[in-house]
Structures are given as structure tokens and as C-alpha cells.
Amino acid sequence: MSLYKVPFDFIHEEKVFGGYLSLRQMLYMIASAISIGVLFIHIATVIKIIIFFCIVGIFMTFAFLKIGNIYADKYFFNILKYICRKKIFIFER
């Protein structure tokens, strides 16, 4: 049986929901809607609202903002992987 290498490109996302939103974007929108649960914590109302809008802002940024050709969530995870990876330090004099 012959094996052929097939080039593939996963940069393009298929718009599943109404032709406008991809699955990744829809999951971030659902997560931001679920963050309403923050409003049921027993702390001051102003703090609840600030936390809620911060969470919604982060999720919406991850869903829709593109930095270059990369969405913000992938960019953020690449930064986290860079910070958390094992580094090799070479000390020379």
C-alpha cells in the first residue's frame, strides 16, 4: 500500500454557526455567558460587576481579536508555553 504525504493547513476555521462563528468562537461566547455565575458570589456589587466585565472582555478578546494571522487565544497560549518551558542557560565569561 502506498503512502502519500498530504499537505494540510489548519489556519482557516470553518464557520459553523450561522456562517459567522466558528466552534472556537462559540465556545468562548458560551463561557462568557456562563461567567454570569460570578454575580451570585457574596461580595460587593461593584466588585462583582468589575470581575464579570473583565472575564467577558477576556473571552471576547480571545474569540475575535487577531494579532497578525493568529487569534489572541493561541497567541496567549504560545506566550504561556514560552514562559513555562524549560530553559537552558549558558554562562560564559
C-alpha positions in Angstrom: 0.0 0.0 0.0 1.4 3.4 -1.0 1.6 6.3 1.5 1.3 9.8 0.2 2.0 12.9 2.2 -1.0 15.3 2.1 -0.3 18.9 2.8 -2.8 20.4 5.3 -3.4 23.9 6.6 -5.4 24.5 9.8 -5.2 28.3 9.8 -8.6 28.6 8.3 -11.6 28.0 10.6 -14.9 26.7 9.2 -17.8 29.0 10.2 -20.3 26.5 11.7 -22.8 28.7 13.5 -24.8 30.8 11.0 -21.8 31.2 8.7 -20.4 33.8 11.1 -19.0 32.0 14.1 -16.6 29.1 14.3 -16.8 26.4 17.0 -13.9 28.0 19.0 -15.6 31.4 18.9 -18.9 30.0 20.0 -17.3 28.1 22.9 -15.8 31.4 24.1 -19.1 33.1 23.9 -20.8 30.4 25.9 -18.0 30.6 28.5 -18.5 34.3 28.8 -22.3 33.8 29.2 -21.6 31.2 31.9 -19.5 33.8 33.7 -22.7 35.4 34.9 -22.3 33.0 37.8 -19.8 35.4 39.2 -22.7 37.7 40.1 -24.0 35.2 42.6 -20.9 35.4 44.8 -21.5 37.2 48.1 -19.2 40.2 47.7 -19.8 43.9 46.9 -21.8 44.5 43.7 -19.2 46.8 42.2 -16.6 44.2 42.6 -18.9 41.6 41.0 -19.6 43.8 38.0 -15.9 44.6 37.5 -14.9 40.9 37.7 -17.8 40.0 35.3 -16.8 42.5 32.7 -13.1 41.5 32.9 -14.0 37.9 32.3 -16.3 38.7 29.4 -13.7 41.1 27.9 -11.0 38.4 28.1 -13.2 35.8 26.5 -14.4 38.1 23.7 -10.8 39.1 23.0 -9.8 35.5 22.8 -12.7 34.8 20.4 -12.5 37.7 18.0 -9.1 39.6 18.2 -6.5 38.6 15.6 -2.8 39.5 16.1 -1.2 39.2 12.7 -2.7 35.9 11.4 -3.1 34.3 14.9 -6.1 34.6 17.1 -5.5 36.1 20.6 -6.1 32.9 22.5 -3.5 30.9 20.5 -1.1 33.9 20.9 -1.7 33.9 24.7 -1.1 30.1 24.9 2.1 30.4 22.9 3.3 33.0 25.4 2.4 30.8 28.3 4.2 27.8 26.7 7.3 30.0 26.2 7.3 31.2 29.8 6.7 27.8 31.3 9.1 25.8 29.1 12.4 24.5 30.5 15.2 27.0 29.6 18.8 26.3 29.0 21.1 29.0 30.4 24.7 29.1 29.2 27.0 31.1 31.3 30.2 32.3 29.7 32.9 34.7 30.8 
